[in-house]
Amino acid sequence: MGKGSTKSEVRHFKTLDDGRLGCWIGGCDEPATRWIDMERYRIRRWLSTAYCDRHGDGELNDSHHIHRERRIKDTT
């Protein structure tokens, strides 16, 4: 959330109908396979967003922020 926001929690993922973690991208109903964490404005706090393998690569290519990728283990 932006500066001055009153919302205390934002979820950067969606829950699929079967209860699994889903990709954050609107219109994508694929299960998430990775978290891409972004450190914004050099603040030591990570913003984590869930993506499937088809989405999220653009985040990793953004040179304005520090990123890390964490794979989500398949529990099925």
Rosetta blueprint (number, residue, H / E / L):
1 M L
2 G L
3 K L
4 G L
5 S L
6 T L
7 K L
8 S L
9 E L
10 V L
11 R L
12 H L
13 F L
14 K E
15 T E
16 L L
17 D L
18 D L
19 G L
20 R L
21 L E
22 G E
23 C L
24 W L
25 I L
26 G L
27 G L
28 C L
29 D L
30 E L
31 P E
32 A L
33 T L
34 R E
35 W E
36 I E
37 D E
38 M E
39 E E
40 R H
41 Y H
42 R H
43 I L
44 R L
45 R L
46 W E
47 L E
48 S E
49 T E
50 A E
51 Y E
52 C L
53 D L
54 R L
55 H L
56 G L
57 D H
58 G H
59 E H
60 L H
61 N L
62 D L
63 S L
64 H L
65 H L
66 I E
67 H E
68 R E
69 E E
70 R E
71 R E
72 I L
73 K L
74 D L
75 T L
76 T L
